[in-house]
Amino acid sequence: MKKRSYTLITGSAGFIGYHLTCSLIKKNKHVIGIDNLNNYYSVKLKKDRIKDLKKTSKKYFIFHKVDLSNKKGIENLFKKYKITEVINLAAQAGVRYSITNPEKYLKSNIIGFHNLIDCSIKAKVKIFIYASTSSVYGKITKTPFSENLNCSNPIQLYAATKLTNELIAHAYSHLYNFLTIGLRFFTVYGPWGRPDMALFKFVDSIKKKKNINVFNYGRHYRDFTYIDDVIKAILSIKTNFRKKFKKNKNYEIYNIGNNKPIFLKNYIKEIEKNLKIKAKINYLPLQPGDIFKTQADTRKLRNHFGYVSKMNYKKGIKKFIDWHNDYYQKN
Ligand SMILES: NC(=O)c1ccc[n+]([C@@H]2O[C@H](COP(=O)([O-])OP(=O)(O)OC[C@H]3O[C@@H](n4cnc5c(N)ncnc54)[C@H](O)[C@@H]3O)[C@@H](O)[C@H]2O)c1
């Protein structure tokens, strides 16, 4: 009997992993999700995402609690299932946390990444997609950030580990004729989002009438990218890359952004308007490792796949707040 093919999604209890898994299982694709359910932020939120995925489809979703740094655990997955596609979204995320907790980044983002790509090559998976970040643009101030820029100046360890992923992927694509695609995400937001990120923190604190810390005196610009746009981009790349490039291309990097940076103070005003509460703001200086402005050059994604992001930030903020109200009413 022919063995069933699976897509492996790492970090499926995480924000982006949850949404990607959800959209695939709704399309009746078989997904293995793995996550180590670490306590970097609310473990309950991660478990609730997994619960919701199991509720969405018991038939198409299988979850295993596995740490990427556990090589045996990863090897066992590849022995047990016929995995033909890998999407690596598990990582220790966060810019500021990497300054105080460097070992966690080395363990998950470098050792863990290498374990996964090594097993994927041995299992001859057809496509290996992995999360990188806009933080790799580091010291570059010329916007929009194009994938062609030389990114050898990261300004914190998180970015350095993601750049390392891109370099390892390049070496292995070349050595083993293995298809790898890195995605540089730009500040992703939306329902089921991350409690360590600005939108979540602001909404949470403003609702509780607590002060919010706003760095660089609110003069940041961020290319906020709505989660549904991100998922559509990943699916479009996954489905169409091989059809478009046949066997002549084995390595690619794409920016996944919105291309319309928003002034942080305006973002906060929109949150206040939705919540009908005035924020209590502590304005603070620029934090070490922070980037002043991010803006994705999204032409490559558009040229290759005709893809453009659609969500307007005002609508996106409203959708997040509706989810936040609903989730915390029930929990
Ligand atoms: N959300 C964003 O704005 C953004 C921006 C740039 C890059 N990224 C990258 O995209 C990916 C997904 O981000 P996210 O926002 O969903 O983050 P997330 O923290 O919500 O999800 C990552 C998941 O990976 C899991 N994980 C961490 N280390 C692991 C390990 N060693 N083994 C197994 N599981 C592990 C975590 O428990 C978490 O559930 C990450 O690689 C992140 O660095 C995200």
The ligand as a Gaussian input file, in Angstrom:
#p B3LYP/6-31G(d) Opt

LIG

0 1
 N        5.638000      36.850000      14.158000
 C        6.505000      37.654000      13.561000
 O        6.282000      38.854000      13.404000
 C        7.799000      37.109000      13.011000
 C        8.661000      38.008000      12.356000
 C        9.849000      37.517000      11.842000
 C       10.164000      36.185000      11.943000
 N        9.330000      35.335000      12.590000
 C        9.715000      33.917000      12.676000
 O        8.617000      33.130000      12.243000
 C        8.566000      31.903000      12.973000
 C        7.199000      31.761000      13.626000
 O        7.007000      32.880000      14.486000
 P        5.765000      33.026000      15.457000
 O        5.438000      34.466000      15.519000
 O        4.734000      32.043000      15.112000
 O        6.465000      32.645000      16.844000
 P        5.948000      31.719000      18.033000
 O        6.912000      31.904000      19.149000
 O        4.504000      31.994000      18.309000
 O        6.079000      30.259000      17.426000
 C        7.246000      29.489000      17.482000
 C        6.875000      28.141000      18.111000
 O        8.041000      27.333000      18.091000
 C        8.119000      26.615000      19.303000
 N        9.524000      26.295000      19.522000
 C       10.527000      27.143000      19.882000
 N       11.680000      26.462000      19.985000
 C       11.406000      25.168000      19.678000
 C       12.179000      23.991000      19.622000
 N       13.473000      23.995000      19.925000
 N       11.572000      22.826000      19.269000
 C       10.247000      22.792000      18.976000
 N        9.464000      23.883000      19.039000
 C       10.031000      25.057000      19.385000
 C        7.537000      27.526000      20.354000
 O        7.020000      26.820000      21.467000
 C        6.448000      28.259000      19.572000
 O        5.190000      27.645000      19.770000
 C        9.722000      31.956000      13.961000
 O       10.812000      31.293000      13.373000
 C       10.034000      33.430000      14.072000
 O       11.373000      33.657000      14.416000
 C        8.145000      35.772000      13.130000

